[in-house]
Amino acid sequence: MTEEMPADSGVTRADGVRGGGARSPFEPAGIVFTPVSQGLVTARVVTLIALAVLPLAGSVVAGVLVGGWAWAAPVVMLAVLAWLLWLIPRQVRALGYAEAADDLLVRKGILFRSLTVVPYGRMQFVDVNAGPLDRRCGVAEVRLHTAAAQTDATIPGLPPEEAARLRDRLTARGEARLAGL
């Protein structure tokens, strides 16, 4: 937790924010977000490369057979692939969750940021999913379901032990809140 400073102090806090101006709606005061596992980076990079190999190979073959401007396709594809390989780690670093007293907060996004707040009492059930690649990379996904489909939240990239712990904790908190209604 950082100490608030006067807005005109001109001092930069440890989190890089100058002064003590208004906080971002994506960084609630007193909330510390837990980051997801870096194994999610590996899973997403492997998926990206697996999906890019065939189109990239096809565009190279087209460049060899046709020549000329046909080489623009593999060059553009390689540029996009390089950009996505740079972007994936940043996206994973932007993912996080926090357990507040009454709610679970899930944040994601770099350019288009999102903060989802799910009250424990509104949770209907919690899923933990992991496909073969996820298991190989040591990650799982926790999905929270509520009565409203728009408020379902997903936390990808958790270590399996943390995913199971979070599932049990959220289930217990949800049951306690429902019992109190």
C-alpha positions in Angstrom: 0.0 0.0 0.0 1.4 3.4 -0.9 1.2 6.6 1.0 -0.9 9.4 -0.5 0.9 12.6 -1.2 -0.5 16.1 -1.9 -1.3 16.6 -5.6 1.1 19.6 -5.8 4.0 17.8 -4.2 5.7 17.0 -7.5 7.0 13.8 -6.0 6.7 10.5 -7.9 5.4 7.6 -5.9 6.9 4.1 -6.1 4.2 3.0 -8.6 5.2 5.8 -11.0 2.3 8.2 -10.4 3.2 11.8 -9.8 1.7 13.6 -6.8 -1.4 12.2 -5.1 -4.0 13.0 -7.8 -7.0 10.9 -8.4 -6.4 7.2 -8.6 -7.3 5.2 -11.7 -10.6 3.3 -11.5 -8.6 0.2 -12.4 -6.5 0.5 -9.2 -8.8 0.8 -6.2 -7.3 2.1 -3.1 -6.1 -0.5 -0.7 -6.4 -3.4 -3.2 -3.3 -5.4 -4.1 -3.7 -7.5 -7.2 -2.1 -11.0 -7.5 -0.5 -11.5 -10.9 -1.0 -14.7 -12.9 1.7 -17.3 -13.7 4.3 -16.6 -16.4 3.4 -20.1 -17.7 0.5 -18.4 -19.4 3.0 -16.6 -21.7 4.5 -19.9 -22.8 1.0 -21.4 -23.5 -0.1 -18.4 -25.5 3.2 -18.2 -27.5 3.0 -21.9 -28.4 -0.6 -21.5 -29.5 0.3 -18.4 -31.6 3.2 -20.2 -33.3 1.1 -23.3 -33.9 -1.6 -21.2 -35.6 0.9 -19.1 -37.6 3.1 -21.9 -39.1 0.8 -23.1 -41.8 -0.3 -19.7 -43.2 3.3 -18.4 -43.0 4.6 -21.5 -44.9 1.8 -21.0 -47.5 2.7 -17.4 -48.0 6.4 -18.3 -48.4 5.5 -20.9 -51.0 3.4 -18.4 -52.8 6.3 -15.9 -52.7 8.6 -18.5 -54.2 6.2 -19.6 -57.0 4.8 -16.1 -57.9 7.7 -13.8 -56.8 7.5 -10.1 -56.9 4.8 -8.6 -54.6 3.9 -12.0 -53.3 6.8 -11.7 -50.9 4.9 -8.9 -49.1 2.6 -11.4 -47.4 5.2 -13.4 -45.5 7.0 -10.1 -44.6 3.8 -8.7 -43.2 3.0 -12.0 -41.4 6.4 -12.0 -39.8 6.0 -8.4 -38.6 2.6 -9.2 -37.1 4.0 -12.3 -35.5 6.9 -10.4 -34.0 4.5 -7.7 -32.7 2.3 -10.4 -31.1 5.3 -12.1 -29.5 6.2 -8.7 -28.0 2.6 -8.1 -26.9 1.7 -11.4 -25.2 4.0 -11.0 -22.2 2.7 -7.5 -21.6 -0.9 -8.8 -21.8 -0.1 -11.5 -19.2 1.5 -9.0 -16.9 -1.7 -6.9 -17.0 -3.8 -9.8 -15.7 -4.5 -10.0 -12.0 -7.0 -10.7 -9.4 -7.7 -9.6 -5.8 -9.9 -11.0 -3.1 -11.6 -8.1 -1.3 -13.8 -8.5 1.8 -17.1 -8.8 -0.2 -16.0 -9.1 -3.9 -13.5 -10.7 -6.2 -11.8 -8.2 -8.6 -10.4 -9.3 -11.9 -8.4 -6.9 -14.1 -7.0 -7.3 -17.6 -6.0 -5.3 -20.6 -3.3 -2.8 -21.6 -4.9 -0.4 -24.1 -8.5 -1.4 -23.4 -8.5 -2.0 -19.7 -11.2 -3.9 -17.8 -11.9 -4.3 -14.1 -14.6 -6.9 -13.2 -16.0 -6.9 -9.7 -18.0 -10.0 -8.8 -19.7 -10.1 -5.4 -19.2 -13.4 -3.6 -22.9 -13.6 -2.9 -23.7 -13.5 -6.6 -21.5 -16.5 -7.6 -23.4 -19.6 -8.6 -20.5 -21.9 -9.3 -16.8 -21.8 -9.9 -15.0 -23.9 -12.6 -11.3 -24.8 -12.9 -10.2 -25.8 -16.5 -6.9 -26.8 -17.9 -6.3 -28.2 -21.4 -3.3 -30.4 -22.4 -1.1 -27.4 -23.3 -2.2 -25.6 -20.1 -1.3 -28.6 -18.0 2.1 -28.9 -19.8 2.8 -25.2 -19.0 1.6 -25.5 -15.4 -1.4 -23.3 -15.6 -5.2 -23.5 -15.1 -8.2 -21.2 -15.6 -10.7 -20.3 -12.9 -14.1 -19.3 -14.3 -16.8 -17.7 -12.1 -20.4 -18.0 -13.1 -23.2 -15.7 -11.9 -26.9 -15.5 -12.8 -26.1 -12.7 -15.3 -23.9 -14.0 -18.2 -22.3 -10.5 -18.6 -20.7 -10.7 -15.2 -19.0 -14.1 -15.6 -15.3 -13.6 -14.9 -12.3 -15.6 -15.9 -8.8 -15.8 -14.4 -6.5 -17.6 -16.8 -2.9 -18.6 -16.0 -3.1 -19.7 -12.4 -0.9 -22.5 -11.1 -3.1 -25.5 -10.6 -2.7 -25.5 -6.8 -3.6 -21.8 -6.6 -6.6 -22.4 -8.9 -7.9 -25.2 -6.7 -7.3 -23.0 -3.5 -9.1 -20.1 -5.1 -12.0 -22.3 -6.3 -12.5 -23.7 -2.7 -12.1 -20.2 -1.1 -14.6 -18.6 -3.5 -17.1 -21.4 -3.1 -16.9 -21.1 0.7 -17.2 -17.3 0.6 -20.2 -17.5 -1.8 -22.0 -20.1 0.4 -21.4 -17.9 3.4 -22.8 -14.8 1.7 -25.9 -16.8 0.4 -26.5 -18.1 3.9 -26.5 -14.6 5.2 -29.3 -13.5 2.8 
